[in-house]
Amino acid sequence: MNTRIRRSAVVLAAATVLPFALSACSDSSGDSSTSTSSSKASASASASASDDSMSGTSSDQPFGSACASVPKSGAGSFNGMAMDPVATAASHNPALSTLVAAVKKAGLVDTLNNAQDITVFAPTNDAFAKIPKATLDKVLADKAQLTKILTYHVVGQKLTPKDLEKGSFTTLEKSKLTTAGSGESYTVNDAAKVVCGNVKTSNATVYIVDSVLMPTS
């Protein structure tokens, strides 16, 4: 009789304890799963943030189709030009040789190199080639007219691409030019296109354009 009672007590105790043990097991497993899931989510978020940081492009970089022709190293590269004042930097870019020659003829090298925080809209050689040779030769021979045209390409403040989206700016020539566009597509005076923009020199921001800008007056 005593033996039967002891056995019944053992069975009853086991029956009472077992559900709690199973419940504890289940809770522990659930916590582990939740913790693992949380860790994975955290790791995924971190990886995503890292990817965004690595893949993000800076809005402060040069842009435009003509930028591809800029040397990757040396004085004519973006890094090289950033070390020199604007007239000197332009002299290292073969596509701007006509502009550089015009700046020298007008005696504006020191003026541009010594100016601070300016923006230069720099016409390419092809831009000057659009002007009939006889007209271009006449302008190049007239220092006053040449100075007027060249200073019309210079704004006395640094302009970001955002500034160009819809802007009107007074030039060193004293009259205004207008800009419009967005992203990597901008025009000046509704005609000249920016083909390589946001190029930095030590004292200026340069936007290379495909047409020579002419002052209205």
MDAnalysis code that builds the backbone (N, CA, C; Angstrom):
import MDAnalysis as mda
import numpy as np

u = mda.Universe.empty(651, n_residues=217, atom_resindex=np.repeat(np.arange(217), 3), trajectory=True)
u.add_TopologyAttr("name", ["N", "CA", "C"] * 217)
u.add_TopologyAttr("resid", np.arange(1, 218))
u.add_TopologyAttr("resname", ["MET", "ASN", "THR", "ARG", "ILE", "ARG", "ARG", "SER", "ALA", "VAL", "VAL", "LEU", "ALA", "ALA", "ALA", "THR", "VAL", "LEU", "PRO", "PHE", "ALA", "LEU", "SER", "ALA", "CYS", "SER", "ASP", "SER", "SER", "GLY", "ASP", "SER", "SER", "THR", "SER", "THR", "SER", "SER", "SER", "LYS", "ALA", "SER", "ALA", "SER", "ALA", "SER", "ALA", "SER", "ALA", "SER", "ASP", "ASP", "SER", "MET", "SER", "GLY", "THR", "SER", "SER", "ASP", "GLN", "PRO", "PHE", "GLY", "SER", "ALA", "CYS", "ALA", "SER", "VAL", "PRO", "LYS", "SER", "GLY", "ALA", "GLY", "SER", "PHE", "ASN", "GLY", "MET", "ALA", "MET", "ASP", "PRO", "VAL", "ALA", "THR", "ALA", "ALA", "SER", "HIS", "ASN", "PRO", "ALA", "LEU", "SER", "THR", "LEU", "VAL", "ALA", "ALA", "VAL", "LYS", "LYS", "ALA", "GLY", "LEU", "VAL", "ASP", "THR", "LEU", "ASN", "ASN", "ALA", "GLN", "ASP", "ILE", "THR", "VAL", "PHE", "ALA", "PRO", "THR", "ASN", "ASP", "ALA", "PHE", "ALA", "LYS", "ILE", "PRO", "LYS", "ALA", "THR", "LEU", "ASP", "LYS", "VAL", "LEU", "ALA", "ASP", "LYS", "ALA", "GLN", "LEU", "THR", "LYS", "ILE", "LEU", "THR", "TYR", "HIS", "VAL", "VAL", "GLY", "GLN", "LYS", "LEU", "THR", "PRO", "LYS", "ASP", "LEU", "GLU", "LYS", "GLY", "SER", "PHE", "THR", "THR", "LEU", "GLU", "LYS", "SER", "LYS", "LEU", "THR", "THR", "ALA", "GLY", "SER", "GLY", "GLU", "SER", "TYR", "THR", "VAL", "ASN", "ASP", "ALA", "ALA", "LYS", "VAL", "VAL", "CYS", "GLY", "ASN", "VAL", "LYS", "THR", "SER", "ASN", "ALA", "THR", "VAL", "TYR", "ILE", "VAL", "ASP", "SER", "VAL", "LEU", "MET", "PRO", "THR", "SER"])
u.atoms.positions = np.array([
    [0.830, -1.190, 0.000],
    [0.000, 0.000, 0.000],
    [0.875, 1.254, 0.000],
    [1.817, 1.329, 0.838],
    [2.728, 2.458, 0.889],
    [3.473, 2.639, -0.420],
    [3.850, 1.501, -1.020],
    [4.572, 1.531, -2.297],
    [3.704, 2.145, -3.369],
    [2.418, 1.748, -3.407],
    [1.494, 2.302, -4.407],
    [1.323, 3.808, -4.214],
    [1.226, 4.227, -2.992],
    [1.065, 5.655, -2.705],
    [2.266, 6.454, -3.184],
    [3.484, 5.885, -2.905],
    [4.712, 6.590, -3.327],
    [4.764, 6.709, -4.843],
    [4.373, 5.570, -5.538],
    [4.394, 5.603, -7.004],
    [3.407, 6.640, -7.545],
    [2.256, 6.711, -6.971],
    [1.238, 7.673, -7.410],
    [1.742, 9.112, -7.215],
    [2.431, 9.312, -6.096],
    [2.969, 10.640, -5.814],
    [4.013, 11.051, -6.847],
    [4.851, 10.055, -7.214],
    [5.903, 10.324, -8.208],
    [5.287, 10.670, -9.544],
    [4.275, 9.859, -9.949],
    [3.602, 10.096, -11.239],
    [2.938, 11.474, -11.243],
    [2.262, 11.819, -10.118],
    [1.590, 13.097, -10.002],
    [2.585, 14.265, -10.086],
    [3.722, 14.098, -9.417],
    [4.748, 15.142, -9.431],
    [5.292, 15.344, -10.844],
    [5.510, 14.216, -11.552],
    [6.033, 14.280, -12.912],
    [5.032, 14.974, -13.822],
    [3.755, 14.619, -13.630],
    [2.703, 15.206, -14.461],
    [2.600, 16.703, -14.221],
    [2.872, 17.117, -12.976],
    [2.789, 18.539, -12.640],
    [3.980, 19.313, -13.196],
    [5.170, 18.718, -13.096],
    [6.403, 19.398, -13.493],
    [6.569, 19.450, -15.006],
    [6.137, 18.413, -15.723],
    [6.399, 18.282, -17.150],
    [5.876, 19.464, -17.978],
    [4.639, 19.895, -17.760],
    [4.155, 21.037, -18.560],
    [4.989, 22.294, -18.364],
    [5.419, 22.506, -17.081],
    [6.252, 23.687, -16.822],
    [7.601, 23.583, -17.535],
    [8.149, 22.399, -17.564],
    [9.438, 22.172, -18.225],
    [9.301, 22.418, -19.719],
    [8.211, 21.878, -20.291],
    [7.995, 22.059, -21.723],
    [7.771, 23.533, -22.053],
    [7.015, 24.197, -21.168],
    [6.739, 25.614, -21.369],
    [8.025, 26.438, -21.328],
    [8.880, 26.124, -20.349],
    [10.153, 26.829, -20.211],
    [11.003, 26.619, -21.441],
    [10.985, 25.380, -21.958],
    [11.764, 25.020, -23.142],
    [11.290, 25.842, -24.332],
    [9.965, 25.903, -24.436],
    [9.363, 26.626, -25.544],
    [9.695, 28.110, -25.468],
    [9.621, 28.695, -24.247],
    [9.934, 30.107, -24.062],
    [11.378, 30.408, -24.413],
    [12.271, 29.529, -23.992],
    [13.694, 29.708, -24.256],
    [13.954, 29.687, -25.744],
    [13.294, 28.744, -26.437],
    [13.470, 28.623, -27.879],
    [12.960, 29.863, -28.574],
    [11.799, 30.359, -28.084],
    [11.226, 31.557, -28.680],
    [12.135, 32.753, -28.504],
    [12.714, 32.922, -27.318],
    [13.623, 34.028, -27.050],
    [14.813, 33.962, -27.978],
    [15.333, 32.759, -28.168],
    [16.498, 32.564, -29.026],
    [16.169, 32.957, -30.453],
    [14.976, 32.550, -30.907],
    [14.558, 32.857, -32.268],
    [14.405, 34.359, -32.443],
    [13.785, 35.000, -31.432],
    [13.584, 36.442, -31.497],
    [14.910, 37.174, -31.508],
    [15.826, 36.698, -30.639],
    [17.143, 37.323, -30.560],
    [17.881, 37.188, -31.881],
    [17.811, 35.981, -32.470],
    [18.488, 35.737, -33.735],
    [17.915, 36.625, -34.826],
    [16.566, 36.691, -34.838],
    [15.897, 37.520, -35.840],
    [16.283, 38.981, -35.684],
    [16.335, 39.446, -34.434],
    [16.707, 40.827, -34.163],
    [18.132, 41.113, -34.605],
    [19.029, 40.143, -34.332],
    [20.429, 40.312, -34.708],
    [20.570, 40.406, -36.217],
    [19.805, 39.542, -36.922],
    [19.872, 39.557, -38.383],
    [19.371, 40.889, -38.933],
    [18.291, 41.393, -38.344],
    [17.732, 42.666, -38.799],
    [18.721, 43.796, -38.584],
    [19.384, 43.756, -37.399],
    [20.371, 44.785, -37.084],
    [21.539, 44.734, -38.060],
    [22.004, 43.507, -38.344],
    [23.128, 43.335, -39.261],
    [22.752, 43.800, -40.658],
    [21.512, 43.484, -41.045],
    [21.040, 43.892, -42.373],
    [20.969, 45.407, -42.489],
    [20.482, 46.057, -41.433],
    [20.384, 47.518, -41.436],
    [21.763, 48.150, -41.517],
    [22.711, 47.570, -40.761],
    [24.068, 48.097, -40.775],
    [24.684, 47.960, -42.149],
    [24.470, 46.789, -42.769],
    [25.012, 46.541, -44.098],
    [24.410, 47.496, -45.107],
    [23.106, 47.735, -44.960],
    [22.413, 48.642, -45.873],
    [22.953, 50.053, -45.744],
    [23.156, 50.500, -44.517],
    [23.693, 51.839, -44.281],
    [25.080, 51.965, -44.864],
    [25.866, 50.881, -44.680],
    [27.220, 50.890, -45.211],
    [27.202, 50.966, -46.729],
    [26.292, 50.179, -47.342],
    [26.188, 50.177, -48.791],
    [25.784, 51.554, -49.299],
    [24.821, 52.189, -48.608],
    [24.375, 53.512, -49.022],
    [25.526, 54.503, -48.970],
    [26.323, 54.393, -47.913],
    [27.449, 55.309, -47.748],
    [28.478, 55.120, -48.851],
    [28.702, 53.828, -49.198],
    [29.718, 53.535, -50.201],
    [29.240, 53.857, -51.600],
    [27.942, 53.649, -51.850],
    [27.439, 53.841, -53.201],
    [26.967, 55.258, -53.451],
    [26.810, 56.056, -52.383],
    [26.312, 57.413, -52.556],
    [27.313, 58.253, -53.331],
    [26.807, 59.091, -54.267],
    [27.677, 59.946, -55.040],
    [27.595, 61.355, -54.499],
    [28.719, 62.005, -54.460],
    [28.759, 63.353, -53.927],
    [28.281, 64.350, -54.968],
    [27.425, 65.272, -54.563],
    [26.936, 66.296, -55.472],
    [28.017, 67.336, -55.757],
    [29.157, 67.213, -55.124],
    [30.234, 68.169, -55.282],
    [31.247, 67.727, -56.333],
    [30.917, 66.686, -57.091],
    [31.844, 66.156, -58.085],
    [31.565, 66.750, -59.466],
    [32.605, 66.807, -60.342],
    [32.375, 67.268, -61.719],
    [31.393, 66.346, -62.436],
    [30.671, 66.888, -63.404],
    [29.707, 66.088, -64.149],
    [29.647, 66.572, -65.594],
    [29.149, 65.700, -66.474],
    [28.963, 66.081, -67.871],
    [29.751, 65.194, -68.821],
    [29.282, 65.092, -70.049],
    [29.881, 64.181, -71.032],
    [31.334, 64.520, -71.347],
    [31.679, 65.797, -71.372],
    [33.040, 66.196, -71.731],
    [34.048, 65.938, -70.616],
    [33.556, 65.644, -69.420],
    [34.472, 65.365, -68.304],
    [35.293, 64.100, -68.560],
    [34.777, 63.216, -69.405],
    [35.477, 61.952, -69.671],
    [36.821, 62.186, -70.356],
    [36.962, 63.320, -71.045],
    [38.203, 63.594, -71.774],
    [39.271, 64.249, -70.902],
    [38.909, 64.583, -69.672],
    [39.868, 65.203, -68.754],
    [40.876, 64.149, -68.294],
    [42.177, 64.459, -68.335],
    [43.196, 63.481, -67.914],
    [42.931, 62.964, -66.498],
    [43.299, 61.714, -66.258],
    [43.078, 61.100, -64.949],
    [44.129, 61.526, -63.925],
    [45.255, 62.013, -64.410],
    [46.313, 62.435, -63.480],
    [47.082, 63.600, -64.088],
    [47.917, 64.223, -63.272],
    [48.719, 65.331, -63.753],
    [48.048, 66.676, -63.555],
    [48.687, 67.740, -64.051],
    [48.208, 69.105, -63.834],
    [46.846, 69.347, -64.471],
    [46.528, 68.615, -65.557],
    [45.258, 68.806, -66.252],
    [44.122, 67.977, -65.710],
    [44.376, 67.149, -64.709],
    [43.329, 66.327, -64.101],
    [42.500, 67.176, -63.144],
    [41.388, 66.633, -62.698],
    [40.561, 67.377, -61.752],
    [41.338, 67.698, -60.479],
    [42.104, 66.732, -59.985],
    [42.902, 66.967, -58.777],
    [43.990, 68.001, -59.032],
    [44.586, 67.938, -60.222],
    [45.643, 68.893, -60.560],
    [45.112, 70.304, -60.683],
    [43.953, 70.448, -61.368],
    [43.365, 71.773, -61.552],
    [42.943, 72.389, -60.217],
    [42.552, 71.550, -59.287],
    [42.115, 72.041, -57.978],
    [43.257, 72.712, -57.214],
    [44.497, 72.449, -57.631],
    [45.653, 73.017, -56.943],
    [46.054, 74.379, -57.502],
    [45.560, 74.725, -58.706],
    [45.990, 75.960, -59.375],
    [44.868, 76.982, -59.483],
    [45.206, 78.281, -59.575],
    [44.176, 79.292, -59.837],
    [43.620, 79.091, -61.249],
    [42.477, 79.671, -61.522],
    [41.677, 79.279, -62.683],
    [42.365, 79.456, -64.039],
    [43.040, 80.575, -64.271],
    [43.678, 80.775, -65.578],
    [44.807, 79.767, -65.797],
    [45.554, 79.504, -64.738],
    [46.628, 78.506, -64.824],
    [46.046, 77.117, -65.033],
    [45.001, 76.796, -64.294],
    [44.358, 75.484, -64.423],
    [43.825, 75.277, -65.840],
    [43.217, 76.306, -66.424],
    [42.673, 76.203, -67.781],
    [43.775, 75.948, -68.804],
    [44.956, 76.498, -68.547],
    [46.071, 76.331, -69.495],
    [46.522, 74.884, -69.596],
    [46.156, 74.066, -68.623],
    [46.536, 72.648, -68.649],
    [45.501, 71.779, -69.373],
    [44.400, 72.403, -69.814],
    [43.345, 71.656, -70.509],
    [43.397, 71.994, -71.990],
    [43.805, 71.048, -72.851],
    [43.936, 71.310, -74.295],
    [42.644, 71.798, -74.941],
    [41.500, 71.414, -74.388],
    [40.216, 71.807, -74.970],
    [39.893, 73.275, -74.731],
    [40.697, 73.937, -73.884],
    [40.454, 75.344, -73.562],
    [41.582, 76.245, -74.070],
    [42.370, 75.771, -75.032],
    [43.544, 76.529, -75.475],
    [43.180, 77.863, -76.138],
    [42.062, 77.913, -76.885],
    [41.651, 79.175, -77.507],
    [41.250, 80.183, -76.439],
    [40.522, 79.727, -75.429],
    [40.131, 80.596, -74.320],
    [41.362, 81.136, -73.606],
    [42.311, 80.271, -73.347],
    [43.531, 80.682, -72.647],
    [44.281, 81.739, -73.464],
    [44.357, 81.534, -74.780],
    [45.032, 82.512, -75.641],
    [44.304, 83.850, -75.610],
    [42.964, 83.811, -75.594],
    [42.171, 85.038, -75.543],
    [42.380, 85.764, -74.212],
    [42.427, 85.008, -73.120],
    [42.647, 85.604, -71.796],
    [44.011, 86.292, -71.745],
    [45.009, 85.674, -72.346],
    [46.342, 86.278, -72.374],
    [46.341, 87.559, -73.201],
    [45.654, 87.534, -74.369],
    [45.589, 88.706, -75.238],
    [44.916, 89.885, -74.527],
    [43.912, 89.550, -73.714],
    [43.174, 90.595, -73.004],
    [43.894, 91.052, -71.736],
    [44.967, 90.367, -71.367],
    [45.716, 90.731, -70.164],
    [44.955, 90.422, -68.888],
    [44.164, 89.335, -68.926],
    [43.310, 89.005, -67.773],
    [43.832, 87.844, -66.921],
    [45.007, 87.334, -67.237],
    [45.521, 86.176, -66.499],
    [45.625, 86.482, -65.003],
    [46.287, 87.579, -64.657],
    [46.460, 87.916, -63.242],
    [45.124, 88.253, -62.580],
    [44.254, 88.931, -63.328],
    [42.937, 89.292, -62.788],
    [42.169, 88.045, -62.371],
    [42.152, 87.046, -63.242],
    [41.423, 85.815, -62.943],
    [42.127, 84.991, -61.873],
    [43.428, 84.926, -61.946],
    [44.167, 84.116, -60.971],
    [44.125, 84.698, -59.557],
    [43.998, 86.011, -59.453],
    [44.010, 86.649, -58.138],
    [42.622, 86.853, -57.549],
    [41.582, 86.646, -58.366],
    [40.213, 86.786, -57.861],
    [39.912, 85.640, -56.905],
    [38.962, 85.871, -56.008],
    [38.604, 84.842, -55.036],
    [37.128, 84.471, -55.174],
    [36.864, 83.180, -55.049],
    [35.484, 82.668, -55.028],
    [34.662, 83.156, -56.223],
    [35.142, 82.843, -57.419],
    [34.429, 83.229, -58.633],
    [33.945, 81.983, -59.382],
    [33.082, 82.209, -60.350],
    [32.639, 81.134, -61.247],
    [32.969, 81.558, -62.667],
    [33.558, 80.640, -63.423],
    [33.925, 80.920, -64.811],
    [33.181, 79.947, -65.725],
    [32.489, 80.512, -66.700],
    [31.875, 79.701, -67.755],
    [32.879, 79.696, -68.909],
    [33.515, 78.552, -69.115],
    [34.662, 78.468, -70.010],
    [34.294, 77.828, -71.342],
    [34.297, 78.594, -72.435],
    [33.978, 78.023, -73.742],
    [35.115, 77.126, -74.262],
    [34.740, 76.028, -74.857],
    [35.731, 75.110, -75.433],
    [36.267, 75.674, -76.753],
    [37.301, 75.039, -77.289],
    [37.817, 75.411, -78.609],
    [36.713, 75.294, -79.663],
    [35.898, 74.249, -79.557],
    [34.800, 74.061, -80.506],
    [33.785, 75.199, -80.409],
    [33.616, 75.744, -79.208],
    [32.695, 76.865, -79.022],
    [33.192, 78.086, -79.800],
    [34.489, 78.357, -79.710],
    [35.056, 79.489, -80.449],
    [35.008, 79.227, -81.952],
    [35.117, 77.957, -82.342],
    [35.096, 77.600, -83.764],
    [33.739, 77.863, -84.409],
    [32.693, 77.993, -83.593],
    [31.357, 78.318, -84.126],
    [31.293, 79.755, -84.637],
    [32.198, 80.603, -84.157],
    [32.222, 82.009, -84.576],
    [32.986, 82.106, -85.905],
    [32.442, 82.775, -86.917],
    [33.161, 82.935, -88.189],
    [34.566, 83.467, -87.952],
    [35.534, 82.913, -88.659],
    [36.934, 83.243, -88.407],
    [37.202, 84.750, -88.497],
    [36.619, 85.390, -89.469],
    [36.848, 86.829, -89.635],
    [36.348, 87.606, -88.412],
    [35.211, 87.194, -87.890],
    [34.644, 87.851, -86.707],
    [35.510, 87.593, -85.484],
    [35.941, 86.332, -85.321],
    [36.775, 85.974, -84.176],
    [38.100, 86.723, -84.216],
    [38.718, 86.800, -85.407],
    [39.990, 87.511, -85.541],
    [39.827, 88.986, -85.179],
    [38.690, 89.554, -85.584],
    [38.422, 90.962, -85.282],
    [38.283, 91.187, -83.780],
    [37.574, 90.257, -83.116],
    [37.385, 90.366, -81.666],
    [38.716, 90.205, -80.937],
    [39.504, 89.224, -81.358],
    [40.789, 88.976, -80.709],
    [41.746, 90.163, -80.866],
    [41.545, 90.931, -81.924],
    [42.415, 92.086, -82.168],
    [41.935, 93.334, -81.433],
    [40.732, 93.296, -80.905],
    [40.154, 94.446, -80.196],
    [40.149, 94.142, -78.701],
    [41.152, 94.640, -77.990],
    [41.319, 94.286, -76.579],
    [40.115, 94.688, -75.731],
    [39.554, 95.842, -75.979],
    [38.411, 96.310, -75.183],
    [37.202, 95.388, -75.375],
    [36.930, 95.050, -76.648],
    [35.799, 94.167, -76.932],
    [36.052, 92.760, -76.399],
    [37.295, 92.300, -76.545],
    [37.656, 90.969, -76.056],
    [37.506, 90.905, -74.531],
    [37.951, 91.945, -73.844],
    [37.827, 91.991, -72.385],
    [36.357, 91.980, -71.970],
    [35.546, 92.708, -72.711],
    [34.112, 92.766, -72.418],
    [33.481, 91.374, -72.535],
    [33.828, 90.664, -73.597],
    [33.257, 89.324, -73.808],
    [33.759, 88.346, -72.754],
    [35.047, 88.362, -72.473],
    [35.612, 87.403, -71.520],
    [35.107, 87.637, -70.100],
    [35.003, 88.899, -69.685],
    [34.527, 89.169, -68.319],
    [33.029, 88.862, -68.180],
    [32.336, 88.788, -69.331],
    [30.928, 88.386, -69.286],
    [30.794, 86.907, -68.914],
    [31.868, 86.162, -69.033],
    [31.866, 84.731, -68.681],
    [32.209, 84.486, -67.218],
    [32.370, 85.546, -66.441],
    [32.809, 85.406, -65.050],
    [31.782, 86.021, -64.097],
    [31.394, 85.238, -63.085],
    [30.481, 85.709, -62.046],
    [31.268, 85.808, -60.743],
    [31.047, 86.874, -60.005],
    [31.851, 87.133, -58.807],
    [31.442, 86.360, -57.564],
    [30.969, 85.157, -57.730],
    [30.663, 84.276, -56.599],
    [30.729, 82.830, -57.081],
    [30.950, 81.924, -56.153],
    [30.992, 80.506, -56.519],
    [29.569, 79.980, -56.626],
    [29.258, 79.391, -57.768],
    [27.918, 78.870, -58.014],
    [27.926, 77.343, -58.008],
    [27.018, 76.765, -57.250],
    [26.857, 75.312, -57.218],
    [25.878, 74.904, -58.308],
    [25.828, 73.627, -58.666],
    [24.819, 73.175, -59.633],
    [23.403, 73.555, -59.203],
    [23.140, 73.509, -57.904],
    [21.819, 73.889, -57.396],
    [21.516, 75.344, -57.733],
    [22.526, 76.199, -57.653],
    [22.342, 77.611, -57.974],
    [21.944, 77.819, -59.435],
    [22.397, 76.901, -60.296],
    [22.165, 77.060, -61.732],
    [20.761, 76.646, -62.166],
    [20.017, 76.004, -61.282],
    [18.714, 75.462, -61.682],
    [17.779, 76.531, -62.243],
    [17.795, 77.676, -61.666],
    [17.028, 78.803, -62.193],
    [17.649, 80.062, -61.622],
    [18.649, 80.599, -62.344],
    [19.393, 81.712, -61.771],
    [19.609, 82.863, -62.730],
    [19.872, 84.008, -62.168],
    [20.247, 85.207, -62.910],
    [21.382, 85.858, -62.137],
    [22.525, 86.034, -62.789],
    [23.717, 86.471, -62.068],
    [24.400, 87.633, -62.791],
    [24.877, 88.581, -62.013],
    [25.621, 89.704, -62.564],
    [27.055, 89.268, -62.817],
    [27.555, 89.536, -64.000],
    [28.909, 89.139, -64.375],
    [29.899, 90.264, -64.077],
    [31.181, 89.977, -64.231],
    [32.194, 91.016, -64.040],
    [32.087, 92.094, -65.113],
    [31.452, 91.756, -66.225],
    [31.232, 92.733, -67.300],
    [30.100, 93.701, -66.934],
    [29.346, 93.352, -65.867],
    [28.284, 94.176, -65.274],
    [26.876, 93.848, -65.779],
    [26.758, 93.104, -66.879],
    [25.410, 92.705, -67.291],
    [25.132, 91.299, -66.767],
    [23.907, 90.840, -66.953],
    [23.502, 89.560, -66.365],
    [23.507, 88.413, -67.368],
    [23.714, 87.211, -66.832],
    [23.486, 85.987, -67.601],
    [22.506, 85.129, -66.808],
    [21.810, 84.259, -67.510],
    [20.820, 83.408, -66.848],
    [21.179, 81.941, -67.035],
    [20.778, 81.145, -66.074],
    [21.028, 79.703, -66.136],
    [19.743, 78.949, -65.821],
    [19.677, 77.728, -66.323],
    [18.516, 76.883, -66.045],
    [18.913, 75.427, -66.218],
    [18.140, 74.532, -65.578],
    [18.402, 73.108, -65.723],
    [18.275, 72.366, -64.410],
    [18.716, 71.113, -64.416],
    [18.695, 70.290, -63.210],
    [19.562, 69.062, -63.450],
    [19.839, 68.350, -62.356],
    [20.629, 67.118, -62.474],
    [21.999, 67.390, -63.061],
    [22.246, 66.876, -64.268],
    [23.513, 67.108, -64.957],
    [23.295, 67.807, -66.293],
    [22.158, 68.470, -66.439],
    [21.820, 69.161, -67.684],
    [21.492, 70.627, -67.406],
    [22.372, 71.518, -67.869],
    [22.189, 72.949, -67.621],
    [22.498, 73.754, -68.883],
    [21.814, 74.875, -69.015],
    [22.087, 75.796, -70.110],
    [22.364, 77.178, -69.542],
    [23.099, 77.958, -70.320],
    [23.386, 79.346, -69.968],
    [22.805, 80.221, -71.067],
    [22.016, 81.214, -70.675],
    [21.329, 82.092, -71.632],
    [20.487, 81.299, -72.634],
    [19.932, 80.189, -72.176],
    [19.033, 79.356, -72.986],
    [19.688, 78.783, -74.232],
    [20.993, 78.867, -74.336],
    [21.656, 78.403, -75.562],
    [22.894, 77.538, -75.297],
    [23.844, 78.100, -74.591],
    [25.078, 77.359, -74.316],
    [24.817, 76.224, -73.327],
    [25.326, 75.055, -73.647],
    [25.141, 73.897, -72.772],
    [26.399, 73.658, -71.940],
    [26.192, 73.300, -70.674],
    [27.317, 72.915, -69.818],
    [27.708, 71.482, -70.189],
    [28.945, 71.309, -70.655],
    [29.387, 69.977, -71.077],
    [30.280, 69.304, -70.037],
    [30.816, 70.089, -69.133],
    [31.570, 69.537, -67.995],
    [31.499, 70.577, -66.894],
    [30.725, 70.277, -65.864],
    [30.456, 71.289, -64.852],
    [30.998, 70.972, -63.479],
    [31.018, 71.999, -62.644],
    [31.437, 71.877, -61.243],
    [32.897, 71.450, -61.107],
    [33.723, 71.984, -61.994],
    [35.166, 71.713, -61.949],
    [35.804, 72.733, -61.000],
    [36.554, 72.252, -60.051],
    [37.124, 73.143, -59.024],
    [38.573, 73.514, -59.348],
    [38.877, 74.791, -59.153],
    [40.270, 75.238, -59.124],
    [40.479, 75.840, -57.737],
    [41.678, 76.319, -57.464],
    [41.941, 76.812, -56.107],
    [41.144, 78.071, -55.774],
    [40.680, 78.798, -56.789],
    [39.955, 80.046, -56.505],
    [38.629, 80.161, -57.254],
    [38.244, 79.125, -57.984],
    [37.038, 79.252, -58.804],
    [36.340, 77.912, -59.025],
    [35.069, 78.015, -59.419],
    [34.330, 76.866, -59.923],
    [34.128, 77.091, -61.409],
    [34.420, 76.089, -62.208],
    [34.370, 76.227, -63.667],
    [33.262, 75.360, -64.252],
    [32.498, 75.960, -65.174],
    [31.515, 75.226, -65.963],
    [31.926, 75.378, -67.428],
    [32.383, 74.303, -68.027],
    [32.813, 74.333, -69.418],
    [31.582, 74.289, -70.315],
    [31.475, 75.234, -71.248],
    [30.286, 75.361, -72.093],
    [30.633, 75.200, -73.567],
    [29.604, 74.878, -74.380],
    [29.834, 74.583, -75.792],
    [29.600, 75.765, -76.725],
    [29.352, 76.958, -76.153],
    [29.163, 78.163, -76.964],
    [29.759, 79.362, -76.240],
    [30.235, 80.328, -77.027],
    [30.735, 81.566, -76.438],
    [29.538, 82.425, -76.061],
    [29.578, 82.986, -74.869],
    [28.492, 83.842, -74.383],
    [28.744, 85.281, -74.819],
    [27.701, 85.924, -75.331],
    [27.850, 87.297, -75.798],
    [27.005, 88.251, -74.940],
    [27.635, 89.297, -74.409],
    [26.854, 90.273, -73.623],
    [25.828, 90.964, -74.528],
    [24.699, 91.308, -73.950],
    [23.616, 91.901, -74.748],
    [23.887, 93.357, -75.115],
    [24.717, 94.028, -74.319],
    [24.958, 95.439, -74.587],
    [26.358, 95.662, -75.164],
])
